[in-house]
């Protein structure tokens, strides 16, 4: 989301400073995009509630109680910044006077009942009472918009205010938010691996996302003959839906080793996200939607989906009988613009939010000759070797440094070894962590918040001749 410049708002009174947010306010000309988006979403909800009232231009007092700890690295506390952004954006609504108050420890603003009484006494018709806190690694802004005793056209006070509606917004604690919580130590977090049984082998690719808009993550698992949607709960993978690929015509020439890709598209208005896939066993792929219980085909694709870019679905091709991808412009865009070099066997990228400054896109391409090309914002960062086909990119510890998961170049049946390479925009490769041996072979990997704890994980599938395990790195 593009950051908007802070628009000054003439407040009816100076901000009341108290509690842990008692520092002087500082201007934030370019607030971080994540925090800006949090405030925009909250004010959008308030705007819809205000629009339902018959009274025009009511006076409003905003009370924000921030329970977020103040980090030593930030000159302006996170609560102060959010309050400042909220006050600025509330000024764009059809409101009269606006007063912004820090509710932490300042009587009578420290309780909703006290704030409602004092707001009415000062002639305000509306009270926006909000709390800001960290819950399960998410920054949560929630509260209510309330009519005060002065709400009936300023002339007929009522004994009690009426709650007009609730406000609830949350954002994952990424590097932008973590900057306000204290010093960041890049790469300081250790990585643990847990293994979850998947059953029989035969997986070609996987992707992690909220596929049906219920705010819970699913895993899209691509097999040779089916697409599965599953959830990970308490180290148990439960398959919620399965779509067989029997309706697709077989490929005239099969690859010596089967390959396939599955990618998840942008969220639609109904909350669902399209899933595009293809395997080398069929002459084309398809796009499907998951509604929470059923997978439904929506159309076909002729090549191998690699990613959903800003301009649409980007694909690659596989030459007949081969098991490596080529970049070709087909029905969807080529991935050539992402720096891919033919032939390659795996590619992944992710936008990395940094503590300060604009985000960047870290990408990794596993070439068929064992080299891995690391790039930042489409510029070469490093070339490393030798590695295998599995590659995934994310920021595990929200420090603004990308972690790249790579498998080894061992032959099938010899086990595998996982390595995490740290990638920073200014320094390129920062270091490597070898995570140790894996019993099976690892061909595919992905990244996402698979257990909905607010922290992103790296995932890989390890396969032997008789079984498969989902490896979760966190």
N, C-alpha and C positions, 0 to 999 in steps of 0.2 A: 504494500500500500504506500502511495507516495505521501511523504510528510508535507503538511500544510503549514505555512507561516502563521505564527501566533498573532491573532488580531486583538489589539487591546480593547477592553470593555470598560466603560465608565461605571464603576461600582458605587452603590449608594453610600458605602462606608468602607473604611480600610479593613483589610483582612484581619480578623482577630487571631493572633498567633498565641499558641499555648501548647502544653504537653511536649512530646518529643519532637514536634515540628516547629520549635520556637526560633529557628534561624531566620535570617533576613531572606526575603524572596529574591530570586535571581531570574533575569529574563531568559527565556528559552526560545530563541528565534527559530530554531529547527528542532522541535521535540522529536525523540525517537519514534519511528513509524509504529512500533507495537503499542506504545503508550498513547500515541495520538489516536490510533484505531480504537483502543479501549474507550477513550473519552468520547469519540464520535459515535460509537455504538450506544453508549449510555444516553447521550443527549438525543440520539435518534428515537430511543424508546420514550424519553420524556416528551419529545415533540409530539409523538402520536397521542400520548395521554392528554397533553394540553389542548390539542386540536379537538378533543371530544367534549371539552367544557364549553358552556354557553358564554361565559364571561371572556371578554377580550382584554389583552394586555394586563394580566394579573401581576402583581408584585410577588417576587419569589426570593426566598432565602435558601441558599445551599449550605448544608452542614455536612462536612466530610470528616469522619472519624477514621484515621489511618492507624492500623495496627501493624504496619510494615516496619521492620527494623531499619534504622538509619545507618547506611554504610559510610565508612570513612572516605571512600573514593569519590563520593558525589557531593558537589557543593550545594546542590538543591535537593532536598529530600524527595523521595518518590511521592509521598502523600501531597507535599506542596506542589509538585509539578502537575499531578493529576487534578488537584483542586484548581490550579491556574488554568489548565486546559478546559476543564468543565465550565468554569466561569466565562471564559472566552467564547466557547461554542454556544452556551446558553444565550448569549447576547444576540445570536442569530434567530432565535425563536421569537414569536409574538408575545413578548413579556414586557412588563414595566420595569420597575426597579429590580436590581439584582444585588444581593449581598452574599459574599462567600465567607464562610466561617470555618475555622479549624475546630472540630468538636472534641478533640482529645483533652479532657481535663478542665475545660472552661465552662463553668456554670453560667447560665442554665443550659448551655448548648450540649452538654455531655450526655444527656438522655433525650430520647425522642419526645417524650411527654413535655419535658422542660423546654426543649427547642420549639415545640408547637405553641406553647403558651407565650413564650417571649416573642416569637415571630408575629403572633397575632397582636400582642401589645404594641409592637412597632409598626403595625399596619400592613403586614404582609399577608396576602391571601393564600400563598402556596409555600409549603415546606418540602424541600428535596433533601431527604435524610439518607445518607449513604455511608457504607463502611467499606474500607479497603483493607484486604488482608491476603496472606499467602495460605492457600489450602491445597494440599496434595500437589505441590510444585506448580500451581497455577496462581496467577494474580487475579483475585476475585473482587469485583466492585458490585455491591448489591445494596438494596434498600427500597425505599418507597417514596412516592409522590403523594403528599397529603394536603387536603384543604384545611386551613387553620380556622379558628373561630371567626375570622374576618372574611371568609370565602364567599358569602352570599351578597355579592354586588357591593361590598364594602360598607353596607349600611344595616345589615340584619345579621348580627353575629349568632352563631349556633353554639349550643353547649359543647359539642364535640366536633373535631375535624373528621373528615371522611377520607379514607385511603382510596385514592384514584387508581392506583395500580403499582405493580412492583417493577423494579429495575434490576436486571441481572446480566452481568457481562464477565467473562473470564478470558484470560490469555495465558498460554503456557509461559513459564518463566524461562525466557531465552536470554541470550547474552546482553541484549539491550536492557532488560529488566534487572538482570543479575548485577549489572554495573552499579545500581543504586543500593544493592544489598550488602556490599562489602568488596574487598579486594578480590580480583580474579587471578587464579594461578593456573595458567594454561597447562593442560596435560597432567595435572596433579592427581586426577581421579584414577584409581585402579579399575581394571576390567575383569568381571567375573563371567563365567560361561555356565549356563545350565542347559540340560538336554531334555527334550520332550519327545516322547515316542510318536511317530507318524504312521507306523504300520509298514506296508509293503513299499518297495522303492519304485522309481519311475517318474520322479518329479523333474520338470524341465525349467520352471521359473516360479517366482513368487513375488507378491507385492502386498504392502500393508497400507490400509486406509480405512476411513469410515465410509463404507460403500453405500449405506442406505439412509444416512442422515440422522442416526439415532445417538450421535455423540459417543459411540463405542467403536473401537477399531475391529476390523475383520482382516483376515489373511486370504488373499486370492492365490490359490495353489493350482498351477497348471501341470496336468499329467499328459501323457501321450494321447489318451482317449477322452479326457474330461477336464472341465474346469470345476474346481471346488471352492466354496467359500466357507471358511472355518473361523472359530474364535479360540483364543488361548485364555483359559481360566484355570488358575491354580495348577499350572503345569499339566493341564489336560487339553488336548486339541479336540474340539467338537466340530464336526462338519455340519453346517446348517443347510447347505444346498449343493446340488451337483448337477452340472449340465454336460451331458454326453455330446461328443463331437461327431457322432455317427452321421449326421445330416450333411457333413462336409465331404466332398469328393476326395478320394485318396490322391496323393501326389503321384505323378507318373514315374518319378525317380526318387527314391527315398535316400536320405543322407546315411552315410555309413554309421554315424552316431546321431541319434535324434536330437534336434534342437527346437527350442520354442521360446517365445517371449510373451509376457503379459504386463500391461501397463494400465494405470488408472487415470482417468481424465478429470477435468475440473468439475466442481460441484454444480449441479443443476438447481433450478428454482425449487424443486421438490426435495432437495437435500441429497438425492442419489448421485452417484458418480459412475460414469460409464467405464466398462472394463473391455479393453481391446486385447486380442490374443491371436496367435497363430502357432502351429507346430509344423515340423517338416514332414509329418505323416500325411498332411492334407494339402490340397492345391490352393487353399486360401484360408483366411482366418475369419473371425467374427467379432462383433461388439455386443456385449450383453449388459443388462441391468439387474441389480439385486434389490429386491423390495423388502428384505428382512427374512424371507422364507423361501423365495423362488428366484431362480436365474432365468431371465427371458432374453432370447436373441433379439437384437435390434437392427442388425445389418451385417455386411461382410467387409473384410479388408483383403487386399490382394497380396500384401507383403507383411513383413514382421514388424509390429509396432515396437518402437524403441522408447518414445516419450511423447507426452502431450505438451507441445510448445505453445507459445502465445498465439501462433497463427494456425494451430490445428495439430492433427496427429502426424508424427514424424516416423517414418518407417525405414527399414533396411531390407535387403534381399539375401537369399542364400542360393548360390549356384547349384544346379542339380547334382546330387550326389555328394555335396560338400557339407561340412559342419561348422563353417565360419561365415560371418555376415559380410556383406558388401554394401557400400553406400550407393544407393541409386535413387533418382527422383522418380517415384511411381505415383500412385494415387494420393500419397501424402508426401510431405517434404522429406528430403534427404537429411541425414544427421551430419552431413559433411561440414556444415557450419559450426558444429560443436567440436571440430578438431579430430574426428574419427579418421583413422587410416585403415584402409582395407588391406587384408581381411582382419577382422577382429572378432572376439568371442564373448565379450561382455562390456557393458558401458553403463555408467550411472552418474548422476549429478544431483546436487542439492544446493538450494540457496542457504548460505550461512549468514546468520545475523551476527553482527559484531558489536562489542560493547559500545563503541563510538564510531560514527561514520557510517557510510552506506553499506548495505549487505553486499555480499559477493557470491558468485556461483562457483563452487568447487566441483570438478568432474574428474573421472578416472576412466580410461579405456584400456581394457586388457586385450592386447594384440595376439594374433595366433602364433607369433614367434616367441612368446613369453615375455615381451616387454609390456610395461604399463606406463601409459602417458598420463601424467598429472597436469591439470590445467586449473587456472583461476581466472574467472571472467574471460574465458576463451583465449587466454594467453598461456603459453607453455610455462610450467613451474618446475617440472622434473621428469626424467625418464628413468625408471628403475626396472630391474630384472634379476632373476627369472621368477615368474609367478604363473598362476594358473588362470582359469576362466572366470572364477567367482569374483565379483567386485561390488562394493556398496559404499556409499558416502553419506555421512551425517555428522552432526556435532553432538557427541555423546554427553559431554558435561557442560554444554552451554557456555563455553568460554570464548567463542568466536574463532576457534581453530577446528578445522575439519579433520575427522577421523575416517580413513579409507581402509576398509576391510578387504584383504586379499587372500586367496587360497594359493597353495604351492603348485609347482610344476611336476609333482609326482605322478607316475603312471597309475591307471586304475588298478585297484587291488593292493596298492602299497600304503594305504592310509593317506593322511593329509596333514597339513600344518597351516594354521591361520596366523596372519600377521596384520597388525594395525599400523598404518603409516599416518603420521600427523602432518597436516598441510596448512600453512599459513600464507596469507596473501603477500606479505613483504619478504618472508624468508624462504618460501618454497617448502621443501621437506624439512620438518623439524626433528624427526626421529622415528624410530620403529620400535614396536613391541611385539616380539614373537610370543604367541599365546600358548604354544605347545602343540603336541601331536593330537590328531583326531583319528579315530579308528577307521571311519569310512572315508570315501572320496567326496569332496565338496566341489560341486559344479556351479551352484547358483547362490546368490546372496541378495539381501534387500535391507532397507532401513525403515523404521517407523516406531510409533508408540504402540506396541502390540498389546500391552497390558493396561493401557489407559491410566498410567500413574503420572503423566505429565512429563516423563523423561523418554527420550528417543532411544531405541535399541537398534543394534545391528543383528541381523538374522542370517543364518545360512542353513542349508540342508545337507546333512552328511548321509551318504548311502553306502551300504554294503550290498552283497548279492541278494540278501534276504530281507533287509529291513532299512528303514529311514528314520532319522532323528532330526527334529528342528532344534538348532543351536541358537540360543538367545544370549547375546553379549550385551552386558549393561554395566 
